[in-house]
Amino acid sequence: MLHISNLTKRYASQTALDRVDLSIAPGERVALLGHNGAGKSTLMKMVLGLLTPSDGGITVAGQAPGSRIARDVTAYLPENIAFHPALTGREQIRHFLRYRGRPVAEADALLAKVGLGDAARRRIGTYSKGMRQRVGLAQALIGSPALMVLDEPTSGLDPVSRREFYTLLDELAAHGTAILMSSHALSEVEVRTDRIAILSKGQKVADGSLSSLRSDAALPLTVQLRPRQGCTAQVFAAFPEAKQVGDSLTMTCAQADKLGILTRITAVRDTLRDFDFLPPSLDDIYVQISRSAA
């Protein structure tokens, strides 16, 4: 659905993007991560046809970005979205529906889908930031787009609204919509995307599933041991490298040493009430990969 090859964007002596390759298949959810100024917004603007590449190419559904077909199949939700405060939610979505050549009668269903059914007749000037973000999501859903480009889409949403938002994305992906999403909320995208691409200083420094990025980062696992009452000294004796944190003993181990640690745990299982192996979070992986790239 989206194919990016050797994409480069230069501004005078500054290179905003440097030979970036990225492809997204129908139904695939890809998170685009990177520090401020890494090139995420530049890449998205070129996907939308708002900027012209200095080198390389982009196709959306096999067509050039900004072409009629590419525009028809693409939806965009910016981070900071603005609507006319005097319009109601219904009037604003009807306005967008007319732009897209769709029946205005679809407005109420779209607003209900994003949780604004009861607020459809209220003026947008009375909406909270999260509600305005939902209006933006409603306009992005017009016409069941084949590609969605989302820039910090959960900004301003409360936890319940964020969960509902990702449920919507899951439904869209299940019906074949390709999704490219940038976000700083790493704990969210960690479990709700199929692939993660990381940009650093205009270059793509990682691209893969969370498990493959964990392997590439080669970060240790965290092992948490919870002794039974009165057994802490025995567990310490078996794991002298551990440190006590609250009622648990904590240590780290390399992925390759996991089976060896598990064997040691089995040997003292009668002294433990529980244990956990905690993999590095996406935050940890992102920091490690970014530092390595730098």
C-alpha positions in Angstrom: 0.0 0.0 0.0 2.9 2.3 0.8 6.4 1.9 -0.7 9.2 4.3 0.1 12.6 3.8 -1.6 15.9 5.7 -1.0 13.9 8.7 0.2 16.0 11.8 0.6 15.0 15.4 1.5 17.5 18.2 1.6 17.1 21.9 2.6 20.2 23.8 1.4 23.0 22.3 3.4 20.7 20.4 5.8 19.6 16.8 5.1 16.2 16.1 6.8 15.9 12.5 5.4 18.7 10.4 4.1 18.0 7.4 1.9 15.1 6.0 3.9 13.4 2.7 2.8 10.0 1.7 4.2 7.1 -0.4 3.0 3.7 -1.0 4.6 1.4 -3.8 3.4 -2.4 -3.6 3.5 -3.6 -4.3 7.1 -0.2 -3.6 8.6 0.3 -1.2 11.5 3.7 0.5 11.6 4.8 2.9 14.3 7.3 5.6 13.3 9.5 6.7 16.2 12.3 9.2 16.5 13.4 12.3 18.5 12.1 15.7 17.6 13.8 16.7 14.3 14.5 13.0 13.4 12.5 13.4 10.1 9.2 11.9 11.0 7.0 14.9 10.0 9.1 15.4 6.8 8.5 11.8 5.8 4.8 12.0 6.5 4.4 15.3 4.5 6.1 13.6 1.5 3.8 10.6 1.8 0.9 13.1 1.7 2.3 14.8 -1.3 2.9 18.1 0.6 6.7 18.0 0.0 8.7 16.8 -2.9 11.6 14.4 -2.4 15.1 15.5 -3.3 15.8 11.9 -4.3 14.2 8.5 -4.1 10.5 7.7 -4.6 7.2 7.1 -2.9 4.1 5.3 -4.1 0.7 5.1 -2.4 -1.4 2.2 -3.8 1.0 2.3 -6.8 0.4 6.0 -7.4 2.4 9.2 -6.8 1.7 11.0 -3.5 -0.7 13.9 -4.0 -2.3 12.3 -7.1 -6.1 12.0 -7.2 -6.0 8.3 -6.5 -3.5 8.6 -3.7 -5.6 11.4 -2.1 -8.7 9.3 -2.4 -7.3 6.3 -0.5 -5.3 8.3 2.1 -6.5 9.8 5.4 -4.4 12.1 7.6 -4.8 13.1 11.3 -2.3 15.8 12.5 -1.2 16.2 16.1 -2.6 19.7 16.5 -5.9 19.8 14.7 -8.1 22.9 14.5 -11.7 23.4 13.5 -14.0 26.4 13.3 -15.3 26.9 16.9 -18.7 28.1 15.7 -19.5 24.9 13.9 -21.1 21.9 15.6 -19.3 18.5 15.3 -22.0 17.4 12.9 -21.7 20.5 10.7 -17.9 20.1 10.5 -18.0 16.4 9.5 -20.7 17.2 7.0 -18.4 19.8 5.5 -15.6 17.2 5.1 -18.0 14.7 3.7 -19.0 17.2 0.9 -15.3 17.7 0.2 -14.9 13.9 -0.2 -18.0 13.5 -2.3 -19.7 11.4 0.3 -23.4 11.6 1.6 -23.7 14.1 4.5 -26.0 11.6 6.2 -22.8 9.6 7.2 -21.8 12.3 9.7 -23.8 11.0 12.7 -22.5 7.5 12.3 -18.9 8.7 12.1 -19.3 10.9 15.2 -21.0 8.0 17.1 -18.1 5.7 16.1 -15.6 8.0 17.8 -17.8 8.5 20.9 -19.2 12.0 20.0 -22.8 11.0 19.2 -24.2 12.9 22.2 -22.0 16.0 21.4 -22.8 16.1 17.7 -25.0 19.2 18.0 -22.7 21.1 20.3 -20.3 23.8 18.9 -16.7 22.7 18.6 -15.7 25.8 20.6 -17.1 24.0 23.7 -15.2 20.8 23.1 -12.2 19.7 25.1 -8.9 19.0 23.3 -9.6 15.2 23.4 -13.0 15.8 21.9 -11.5 17.9 19.0 -9.1 15.1 18.4 -12.0 12.7 18.1 -13.5 15.0 15.5 -10.2 14.7 13.6 -10.4 11.0 13.8 -14.0 11.0 12.5 -12.9 13.0 9.4 -10.0 10.6 9.0 -12.4 7.7 8.8 -14.4 9.1 5.9 -14.6 6.7 3.0 -12.8 3.8 4.8 -9.3 4.9 3.7 -6.8 2.3 2.5 -3.9 4.2 4.2 -4.0 6.2 7.4 -1.2 8.6 8.3 -1.5 9.5 12.0 0.8 12.0 13.7 0.6 11.7 17.6 -3.1 10.6 17.2 -3.8 10.0 20.9 -2.6 13.5 22.1 -5.2 14.8 24.5 -7.2 11.6 24.8 -7.9 10.1 28.2 -7.0 6.4 28.9 -10.5 5.1 28.0 -10.6 7.1 24.8 -7.1 5.9 23.9 -8.2 2.3 24.3 -11.3 2.9 22.1 -9.0 4.6 19.5 -6.7 1.6 19.2 -9.7 -0.7 19.0 -10.8 1.3 16.0 -7.4 1.0 14.5 -7.4 -2.7 15.0 -10.8 -3.0 13.2 -9.5 -0.9 10.3 -6.3 -3.0 10.0 -8.4 -6.2 10.1 -10.3 -4.9 7.1 -7.0 -4.1 5.2 -6.2 -0.5 6.1 -2.5 0.2 6.2 -1.5 2.4 9.2 1.5 4.7 9.6 1.6 6.3 13.0 4.1 8.4 14.8 3.9 8.6 18.6 5.9 9.4 21.7 3.6 7.2 23.8 5.9 4.2 23.4 4.0 2.0 26.0 0.9 2.3 23.7 2.5 1.4 20.4 4.5 -1.4 22.0 1.5 -3.7 22.0 -0.7 -2.2 19.2 1.6 -2.2 16.2 3.0 -4.9 13.9 6.3 -3.2 13.2 8.4 -0.4 14.5 10.6 1.9 12.5 13.0 4.2 14.2 14.5 7.4 12.7 17.6 9.2 14.0 19.0 12.3 12.4 17.1 11.6 9.2 18.2 8.0 8.8 16.3 4.8 9.5 18.3 3.0 12.2 15.8 0.1 12.9 12.8 -1.5 11.4 11.2 -4.7 12.6 8.8 -6.4 15.1 9.2 -5.7 18.8 10.8 -9.1 19.3 13.4 -8.5 16.5 14.2 -5.1 17.9 14.7 -6.6 21.3 17.1 -9.1 19.8 19.0 -6.3 18.0 19.3 -4.2 21.1 20.7 -7.1 23.1 19.5 -5.6 26.3 19.3 -7.9 29.4 16.2 -9.3 31.0 15.1 -8.3 34.4 14.6 -11.2 36.8 12.3 -10.8 39.8 12.3 -13.4 42.6 9.6 -13.3 45.3 10.7 -15.4 48.3 8.3 -17.2 50.6 8.0 -15.7 54.1 11.1 -16.4 56.0 13.0 -17.7 53.0 14.7 -14.5 51.8 18.2 -15.5 53.2 18.0 -18.9 51.3 17.1 -17.2 48.0 19.9 -14.6 48.5 22.4 -17.5 49.1 21.3 -19.1 45.8 21.4 -15.7 43.9 24.1 -13.6 45.5 24.1 -11.2 42.5 20.5 -10.1 43.3 19.5 -6.9 45.0 16.5 -6.5 47.3 13.7 -4.2 46.0 10.7 -4.1 48.3 9.7 -7.7 49.0 11.4 -9.0 45.8 15.0 -9.8 44.8 15.9 -8.3 41.4 18.8 -9.0 39.0 19.5 -8.9 35.3 20.6 -11.6 32.9 21.4 -11.9 29.2 18.8 -13.6 27.0 21.2 -16.4 26.3 21.5 -17.1 30.1 17.7 -17.4 30.7 17.6 -21.2 30.7 20.5 -21.3 33.1 18.7 -18.9 35.5 15.6 -21.0 35.2 17.5 -24.1 36.2 18.8 -22.3 39.3 15.3 -21.1 40.1 14.0 -24.7 39.8 16.6 -25.8 42.3 15.1 -23.4 45.0 11.5 -23.5 43.9 10.3 -24.4 47.4 11.6 -21.1 48.7 9.8 -19.0 46.1 6.2 -17.9 45.9 6.6 -16.4 42.4 9.1 -15.2 39.9 9.1 -13.2 36.6 11.3 -12.6 33.6 10.7 -9.1 32.4 11.9 -8.2 28.8 13.2 -4.7 28.1 10.4 -2.2 27.3 10.2 -0.4 24.0 11.4 2.7 25.9 14.6 0.9 26.8 15.0 -0.5 23.3 14.4 2.9 21.7 17.0 4.6 23.9 19.6 1.9 23.2 19.1 1.9 19.5 19.1 5.7 19.3 22.3 5.9 21.4 24.0 3.3 19.2 23.0 5.2 16.1 24.3 8.5 17.5 
